[in-house]
Amino acid sequence: MDLATRLERPSAPNVINSNHYSIELEWEHVRIQDQARARNRRLFDETGAAYSGSLIYLHQREKKVGSIWENIYTGSALRCKIENLKPHTQYEFRIQCKSGLNGERSEWSPSLLAETTPEPMNGETIFKAIAAPGKEQLEKLINFLGEEHSLLEHPDKDGNLPLMHACAKLDISKVELLIKAGANINNYISSGKTALMVAASTGFSKACALLIENGANIYSVDQNGITILHHAIDSKNFDTVAVIIKQLNREQDEKIKDIEINRPVGTNKWTPLYRAVIHDCNKEMIELLLRNGANPECQDKSTFSTALQMAVIRGNLFTTQLLVTYGANPRSMSKVSGKTLQELASSTNKTDLINYVNSLPGAPRM
């Protein structure tokens, strides 16, 4: 269409209101501009109603490289509320007019730059930032909040703290950000759970090391009496257990170290070693525990089954060999079934295990 026959270019729309998820715009000037036109070129009649076919197009794009215009409204209204926008984000808007009487169109108006407000701070804000990909959103939030802000210790609906969430996400950069921002490393929830327990139980060895380096208490226990080392055993991750034991080895009091390495917990009084046997942990972890003072004669206090008997029952040859090497008694009989170690091995139908148990010096025979 010849530019000479175009409608006059409208001004940019105006912002009426905005919040963190919406922007409301108006373009009342379009009606005022229309009143100066010849009757056959107008969009609206004398009553202010739009002629059939008269339209106003509203385009939007995010203010960033590569974004494209998209049509978000077509009609004859003089205002529009755009919702479901990103918080704290800039958008550009422009309008174009079309006469319903002769089909003339205007050029696009100049662009309006408008911005949504930052998302209101509440208990969910920090958890959303932790859940978001990358560390940028959390970093921006912490910079906005400042150090040691109360939101760093605000629990979610289940009582878990932000630092626990970062450990559960296995995101070391976010754990580091929260620690630097002043999150209380040894804060705990009603269950007695700490961030170090979360990191240990998920096998997040890097977070365990970082938390310990910054003062995390490795002697804390939850409401069930479960220690950090027990939580690490549950992860079945060698590096995680190694980090905890390395810190225990720095203990000056050998009695305290021995207590932690062999602490019985729960109704069955499982030690870390017994827990590792039950979980079929690899031989490297079993040997790490034994090498650092775990008692090979530990047992389940409710059934009196020894770790060696349980290793045989579970058909684990390597664990059986390690326990015997470190002093477990192959002559003891099961107090539950009265069976010898040989009989327990025979019930597994694992030839290598049976042959090994039968080869043990002094092992009772059938």
Sequence and secondary structure as in RCSB ss.txt:
>XXXX:A:sequence
MDLATRLERPSAPNVINSNHYSIELEWEHVRIQDQARARNRRLFDETGAAYSGSLIYLHQREKKVGSIWENIYTG
SALRCKIENLKPHTQYEFRIQCKSGLNGERSEWSPSLLAETTPEPMNGETIFKAIAAPGKEQLEKLINFLGEEHS
LLEHPDKDGNLPLMHACAKLDISKVELLIKAGANINNYISSGKTALMVAASTGFSKACALLIENGANIYSVDQNG
ITILHHAIDSKNFDTVAVIIKQLNREQDEKIKDIEINRPVGTNKWTPLYRAVIHDCNKEMIELLLRNGANPECQD
KSTFSTALQMAVIRGNLFTTQLLVTYGANPRSMSKVSGKTLQELASSTNKTDLINYVNSLPGAPRM
>XXXX:A:secstr
  GGGSB      EEEEE SS EEEE THHHHHHTTS GGG SB TTS B TT EEEEEEEESSTT   EEEEEE
S SEEEE S  TT EEEEEEEEE TTT  BB     EEEE       TTHHHHHHHSSSSHHHHHHHHHH TT G
GGG   TTS  HHHHHHHTT HHHHHHHHHTT  TT B TT  BHHHHHHHTT HHHHHHHHHTT  TT B TT 
 BHHHHHHHHT HHHHHHHHHHHTT S HHHHHHHHT  BTTTTB HHHHHHHTT  HHHHHHHHHTT  TT B 
TTT  BHHHHHHHTT HHHHHHHHHTT  TT   TTT   HHHHHHTTT HHHHHHHHHSTT    
